Amino acid sequence: MTHPKHTIVIGGGIVGASVAFHLAKSGVQVDVIESRQPAQQASKVSYAWINARDKHPFGYHELNRRSQDMWRRFEDDLQTDIGLVWGGEMRWTATETGALEFRSRIAELQEWGYSIREISPEEAAELEPGISFGNPTSVSYTDSDGHVDPEKVVYGCLSSVRQNGGLVHTNESVKSFIKSGDSISHVVTTKDTYECDSVVIAAGSKTPKIAEMLGSKFQNTHSQGATVITDVLSVPLFNSIAAMHSPRDLGGVLINSRQLTDGRVMIHGGTNARSIADESIEDAEMLIQETAKYLPSTRDLRVQEVRSALRPMPPDGLPVLGHLPSTPNAYITYTHSGVTLAPMIGEMAALEIRTGVETEILAPYRPERFN
Ligand SMILES: Cc1cc2nc3c(=O)[nH]c(=O)nc-3n(C[C@H](O)[C@H](O)[C@H](O)COP(=O)(O)OP(=O)(O)OC[C@H]3O[C@@H](n4cnc5c(N)ncnc54)[C@H](O)[C@@H]3O)c2cc1C
């Protein structure tokens, strides 16, 4: 199916909203169907760090890095404040063994062209005097990373969809499809039945269930994730960086921390084995205490909100992007790191849906690999 006139996008998270935005911008009539309110699932919970730091293999790293580079243009296109903050990321190790592995990853990333370097503890302290590094054995600094406010991105995209004549249906769930031959002719929701000539399935962790209705099978790897939002910190959390990640070689609780543009602090905590992901206040308070070990200015912060959602997580950890083999006019966008990847997936998926061209850059991520 090429040159669709009317596309239905299922899911109003950051990925669906970006695809809808790019389709609507190029003249396709787009309706978004969202079972709750937009941006309230993984996209709201997300730590929303824009990066390619921990991405393997090289091709997937490259996909993330190119998408990172697309964020500024995406922001310009949206013509609204999306809470984009740049400044880079800093992390360090605390043991000699940890430093060995750490340095070899820095070397690999440098070979891949990522803007990362090892800096001395003195330079780290000079760059970020508010961080308590302890006795670091190695410190890395990358200046290209940032973060964004996914809710603002989603609302910016959907507002543009409406301006282009599209509709956004909320509190309405997709229940089934009516097919004509192999292709979907209608989408059936809890409220209505809509005629369309193409469909995008961007339902986050619910995507496999919807794809199953169309005969495609792959699991969502169960992976609950949570973030804690504190009350407002009246001073800047960092001097110049956008995000700090505590040593991974110490065991215990790992802390990822950043400051929202309104001054509140977001903490994403976990162990090497799992995300600290229930909604208990005890865990959230413990995460603030752990954060204060590295960032003393956060010592008196209080828990304002605990967010929790299932991550969309394909079985091999890599995105699933493309038309479904069973249903040529259904396109799937199912991915972790959907915040980093939103500009890339939105633009490339819209191009593939509109023209039928299969881009090289998305070739490794086709749904066929699970057949
Ligand atoms: C704790 C945590 C930390 C993360 N950190 C990062 C990070 O630092 N950097 C990064 O790049 N990524 C990160 N991610 C991943 C990233 O947030 C997700 O990949 C991204 O938000 C996925 O967006 P989405 O639009 O696909 O899914 P979602 O945001 O989940 O949106 C899917 C939407 O589909 C709707 N829906 C579901 N079923 C139906 C239906 N039947 N009918 C209609 N609508 C339906 C849902 O209500 C939902 O609104 C993190 C995720 C979590 C949970």
The ligand as an SDF file (V2000), in Angstrom:
LIG
                    3D

 53 58  0  0  0  0  0  0  0  0999 V2000
   11.5680    3.8850   33.3710 C   0  0  0  0  0  0  0  0  0  0  0  0
   11.8430    4.1060   31.9180 C   0  0  0  0  0  0  0  0  0  0  0  0
   12.9970    4.7760   31.5400 C   0  0  0  0  0  0  0  0  0  0  0  0
   13.2590    4.9950   30.1840 C   0  0  0  0  0  0  0  0  0  0  0  0
   14.3560    5.7240   29.8530 N   0  0  0  0  0  0  0  0  0  0  0  0
   14.5730    6.0450   28.5530 C   0  0  0  0  0  0  0  0  0  0  0  0
   15.6380    6.9220   28.2130 C   0  0  0  0  0  0  0  0  0  0  0  0
   16.3670    7.4200   29.0770 O   0  0  0  0  0  0  0  0  0  0  0  0
   15.8220    7.2220   26.8950 N   0  0  0  0  0  0  0  0  0  0  0  0
   15.0160    6.7000   25.9100 C   0  0  0  0  0  0  0  0  0  0  0  0
   15.2360    7.0070   24.7340 O   0  0  0  0  0  0  0  0  0  0  0  0
   13.9940    5.8620   26.2160 N   0  0  0  0  0  0  0  0  0  0  0  0
   13.7550    5.5270   27.5040 C   0  0  0  0  0  0  0  0  0  0  0  0
   12.7220    4.7080   27.8410 N   0  0  0  0  0  0  0  0  0  0  0  0
   11.9410    4.0770   26.7660 C   0  0  0  0  0  0  0  0  0  0  0  0
   10.9550    5.0510   26.1490 C   0  0  0  0  0  0  0  0  0  0  0  0
   10.3360    5.7970   27.1500 O   0  0  0  0  0  0  0  0  0  0  0  0
    9.9200    4.2770   25.3320 C   0  0  0  0  0  0  0  0  0  0  0  0
   10.5880    3.5090   24.3480 O   0  0  0  0  0  0  0  0  0  0  0  0
    8.9390    5.2150   24.6430 C   0  0  0  0  0  0  0  0  0  0  0  0
    8.3110    6.0590   25.5730 O   0  0  0  0  0  0  0  0  0  0  0  0
    7.9010    4.3880   23.8960 C   0  0  0  0  0  0  0  0  0  0  0  0
    6.9460    5.2530   23.3490 O   0  0  0  0  0  0  0  0  0  0  0  0
    5.6570    4.6430   22.6780 P   0  0  0  0  0  0  0  0  0  0  0  0
    4.9220    5.7840   22.0900 O   0  0  0  0  0  0  0  0  0  0  0  0
    6.0430    3.5130   21.7950 O   0  0  0  0  0  0  0  0  0  0  0  0
    4.8620    3.9490   23.8940 O   0  0  0  0  0  0  0  0  0  0  0  0
    3.9250    4.5970   25.0140 P   0  0  0  0  0  0  0  0  0  0  0  0
    4.4460    5.8710   25.4990 O   0  0  0  0  0  0  0  0  0  0  0  0
    3.6800    3.5140   26.0190 O   0  0  0  0  0  0  0  0  0  0  0  0
    2.5990    4.9210   24.2250 O   0  0  0  0  0  0  0  0  0  0  0  0
    1.7490    3.9010   23.7280 C   0  0  0  0  0  0  0  0  0  0  0  0
    0.3270    4.4250   23.7960 C   0  0  0  0  0  0  0  0  0  0  0  0
   -0.5500    3.4790   23.1950 O   0  0  0  0  0  0  0  0  0  0  0  0
   -1.7710    3.5000   23.9070 C   0  0  0  0  0  0  0  0  0  0  0  0
   -2.4910    2.2410   23.6300 N   0  0  0  0  0  0  0  0  0  0  0  0
   -2.1760    0.9910   24.0550 C   0  0  0  0  0  0  0  0  0  0  0  0
   -3.0920    0.1050   23.6080 N   0  0  0  0  0  0  0  0  0  0  0  0
   -3.9960    0.8100   22.8760 C   0  0  0  0  0  0  0  0  0  0  0  0
   -5.1800    0.4650   22.1700 C   0  0  0  0  0  0  0  0  0  0  0  0
   -5.6350   -0.8080   22.1110 N   0  0  0  0  0  0  0  0  0  0  0  0
   -5.8790    1.4500   21.5490 N   0  0  0  0  0  0  0  0  0  0  0  0
   -5.4470    2.7450   21.5810 C   0  0  0  0  0  0  0  0  0  0  0  0
   -4.3350    3.1190   22.2500 N   0  0  0  0  0  0  0  0  0  0  0  0
   -3.6140    2.1720   22.8820 C   0  0  0  0  0  0  0  0  0  0  0  0
   -1.3290    3.6440   25.3580 C   0  0  0  0  0  0  0  0  0  0  0  0
   -2.3660    4.1350   26.1830 O   0  0  0  0  0  0  0  0  0  0  0  0
   -0.1590    4.6090   25.2280 C   0  0  0  0  0  0  0  0  0  0  0  0
   -0.5510    5.9550   25.4150 O   0  0  0  0  0  0  0  0  0  0  0  0
   12.3860    4.4910   29.1880 C   0  0  0  0  0  0  0  0  0  0  0  0
   11.2160    3.8300   29.5650 C   0  0  0  0  0  0  0  0  0  0  0  0
   10.9350    3.6510   30.9200 C   0  0  0  0  0  0  0  0  0  0  0  0
    9.6490    2.9900   31.3030 C   0  0  0  0  0  0  0  0  0  0  0  0
  1  2  1  0
  2  3  1  0
  2 52  2  0
  3  4  2  0
  4  5  1  0
  4 50  1  0
  5  6  2  0
  6  7  1  0
  6 13  1  0
  7  8  2  0
  7  9  1  0
  9 10  1  0
 10 11  2  0
 10 12  1  0
 12 13  2  0
 13 14  1  0
 14 15  1  0
 14 50  1  0
 15 16  1  0
 16 17  1  0
 16 18  1  0
 18 19  1  0
 18 20  1  0
 20 21  1  0
 20 22  1  0
 22 23  1  0
 23 24  1  0
 24 25  2  0
 24 26  1  0
 24 27  1  0
 27 28  1  0
 28 29  2  0
 28 30  1  0
 28 31  1  0
 31 32  1  0
 32 33  1  0
 33 34  1  0
 33 48  1  0
 34 35  1  0
 35 36  1  0
 35 46  1  0
 36 37  1  0
 36 45  1  0
 37 38  2  0
 38 39  1  0
 39 40  1  0
 39 45  2  0
 40 41  1  0
 40 42  2  0
 42 43  1  0
 43 44  2  0
 44 45  1  0
 46 47  1  0
 46 48  1  0
 48 49  1  0
 50 51  2  0
 51 52  1  0
 52 53  1  0
M  END
$$$$
